[in-house]
Amino acid sequence: MDKFSHFKLKIDAKPTMFHGKTVRKNLTQSLWLKKIRPHILKENNYTCVICKHRPNEENYKELHVHEIEKYDFDNGVVKLIGLDLICANCHAFQHFKRTQLVLSPEQLDRLIIHFTKVNNCSIEDYKRYRKKLQSFAFEQSIERIKTQEKKSSRTNIDHIRFAIMGDIPFKDLVIERLKQKEVYYEYS
């Protein structure tokens, strides 16, 4: 991956067992849309942190609050590390596995052009990057399967929980809400 370490925009993939599981989905619309989102918009000067896209006010919907996460497979925990403000195009690369399923080939081509512009690279660089990622992801999957097979005492995870590890706006309210829904996980 070293050859691509300078890329500002990178492809990310959420592990399958955590698909659809987000802190945001466990919060009220009011907390997310009226408190957290406006705070992140203002804090980032209404600008994508990756490509620096800054839409005019009537197009702020082009900017998304993206949850930066790490995963605890053993305990079934999504660890929220932070929140970023990114444009819809950059966000599509954060959930690339899903993006490939829902976009047309023409839409994907436009996203790839966005990727090459942001990273100042060629289409060939993009293809090499994808190939390297796919190879790395495959190796990681094999390792994870081997590790899980070795852990005979591993507990079955019946539901996903959330830990707030980063400094996010309204952190206390977020934790309170997760506790109310009995999905908060606290590391000791």
C-alpha positions in Angstrom: 0.0 0.0 0.0 3.0 2.3 0.4 2.9 3.4 -3.2 -0.5 4.8 -2.6 0.0 6.3 0.9 -0.1 9.8 -0.5 -3.7 9.4 -1.8 -6.1 11.7 -0.1 -9.1 9.8 -1.2 -9.0 6.1 -0.4 -11.4 3.2 -0.8 -12.8 1.8 2.4 -15.0 -1.2 3.1 -17.0 -1.9 6.2 -16.8 -5.5 7.3 -19.9 -7.5 6.5 -20.9 -8.2 10.0 -21.2 -4.5 10.7 -23.1 -3.5 7.5 -26.0 -1.2 8.3 -24.9 -0.8 11.9 -24.1 2.8 12.7 -24.2 5.2 15.7 -26.3 7.5 13.5 -29.1 4.9 13.1 -29.4 4.7 16.9 -29.8 8.5 17.4 -32.9 10.6 17.0 -33.2 12.6 13.8 -33.3 15.7 16.0 -29.9 15.0 17.6 -28.3 14.1 14.3 -29.8 16.7 12.0 -30.3 19.6 14.3 -27.3 19.4 16.5 -24.4 17.1 15.3 -24.7 17.8 11.5 -24.8 21.6 11.8 -21.9 21.5 14.2 -19.8 19.4 11.8 -20.7 21.6 8.9 -19.7 24.8 10.7 -16.6 23.2 12.2 -15.4 22.2 8.7 -16.4 25.5 7.1 -18.9 23.7 4.8 -16.1 22.1 3.0 -15.2 18.4 2.2 -12.1 17.5 4.2 -10.8 15.3 1.4 -11.3 17.1 -1.9 -12.1 20.6 -0.6 -15.5 20.8 -2.4 -17.5 23.7 -1.0 -21.0 23.8 -2.4 -23.2 26.9 -2.2 -25.7 27.0 0.7 -28.6 25.5 -1.2 -26.5 22.4 -2.0 -25.2 21.7 1.5 -26.9 18.3 1.1 -23.9 17.3 -1.1 -21.9 17.3 2.2 -22.2 14.2 4.4 -21.2 13.5 7.9 -19.1 10.4 7.7 -18.6 8.2 10.8 -14.9 7.1 11.2 -15.0 3.7 12.7 -12.8 0.8 13.9 -14.2 -2.6 14.6 -13.9 -5.1 17.5 -14.8 -8.4 16.0 -14.4 -10.4 19.2 -17.0 -8.3 21.1 -19.1 -7.2 18.1 -18.5 -3.5 18.7 -18.3 -0.6 16.2 -15.9 1.9 17.7 -16.8 5.5 16.6 -13.4 7.3 16.4 -14.7 10.6 14.9 -16.8 12.4 12.4 -15.7 13.9 9.1 -17.4 16.2 6.6 -17.1 14.8 3.1 -18.8 15.3 -0.2 -21.1 12.7 -1.7 -18.5 11.7 -4.2 -15.8 11.1 -1.6 -18.3 9.4 0.6 -19.1 6.9 -2.2 -15.5 5.7 -1.8 -15.8 5.3 1.9 -18.6 2.7 1.2 -17.2 1.4 -2.1 -18.5 -2.1 -1.8 -22.1 -0.8 -1.6 -21.4 2.0 -4.2 -20.5 -0.6 -6.8 -23.8 -2.4 -6.2 -26.1 0.7 -6.5 -24.5 2.9 -9.2 -24.6 2.5 -13.0 -21.4 1.9 -14.9 -21.6 5.6 -16.1 -21.9 6.8 -12.5 -19.0 4.7 -11.4 -16.9 6.1 -14.2 -17.7 9.6 -13.0 -16.6 8.6 -9.5 -13.4 7.2 -10.8 -12.6 10.5 -12.5 -13.3 12.2 -9.2 -10.8 9.8 -7.5 -8.1 10.5 -10.1 -8.6 14.3 -9.8 -8.5 14.3 -6.0 -5.4 12.0 -5.9 -3.7 13.5 -8.9 -3.3 10.1 -10.5 -4.1 8.2 -13.7 -6.8 5.7 -14.4 -4.0 3.1 -14.5 -2.9 4.2 -11.0 -6.6 3.7 -9.8 -6.7 0.2 -11.4 -3.4 -0.8 -9.7 -4.7 0.6 -6.4 -7.9 -1.4 -6.7 -6.0 -4.5 -7.5 -3.7 -4.1 -4.5 -6.7 -3.4 -2.2 -8.6 -6.5 -3.5 -5.5 -8.7 -2.9 -5.0 -7.2 0.6 -8.7 -7.6 1.5 -8.6 -11.2 0.4 -5.5 -11.9 2.6 -7.1 -10.2 5.6 -10.3 -12.2 5.2 -8.3 -15.5 5.2 -6.4 -14.4 8.3 -9.6 -13.4 10.1 -11.3 -16.7 9.3 -8.2 -18.7 10.5 -8.1 -16.6 13.7 -11.8 -17.1 14.4 -11.5 -20.9 13.8 -8.7 -21.0 16.4 -10.9 -19.3 19.0 -13.1 -22.2 20.0 -14.2 -20.2 23.1 -15.5 -17.3 21.1 -18.9 -16.1 22.2 -21.7 -15.8 19.6 -22.4 -12.1 19.0 -26.2 -11.7 18.8 -26.2 -7.9 18.3 -23.8 -5.2 17.5 -23.0 -2.5 20.1 -21.2 0.8 19.9 -18.4 2.5 21.7 -17.6 6.2 21.4 -13.8 6.5 21.3 -13.3 9.9 19.8 -14.2 13.4 20.7 -17.4 14.0 18.9 -19.9 16.9 19.3 -22.6 16.2 21.8 -20.8 13.1 23.0 -22.6 12.8 26.3 -26.0 13.0 24.5 -24.9 10.3 22.0 -23.7 8.0 24.8 -27.0 8.6 26.8 -29.0 7.7 23.7 -27.0 4.5 23.0 -27.4 3.5 26.7 -31.2 4.0 26.5 -31.3 1.7 23.5 -29.0 -0.8 25.3 -26.4 -0.8 22.6 -23.6 1.1 24.3 -20.4 -0.8 25.0 -17.9 0.7 27.5 -14.3 -0.4 27.5 -12.7 -0.5 30.9 
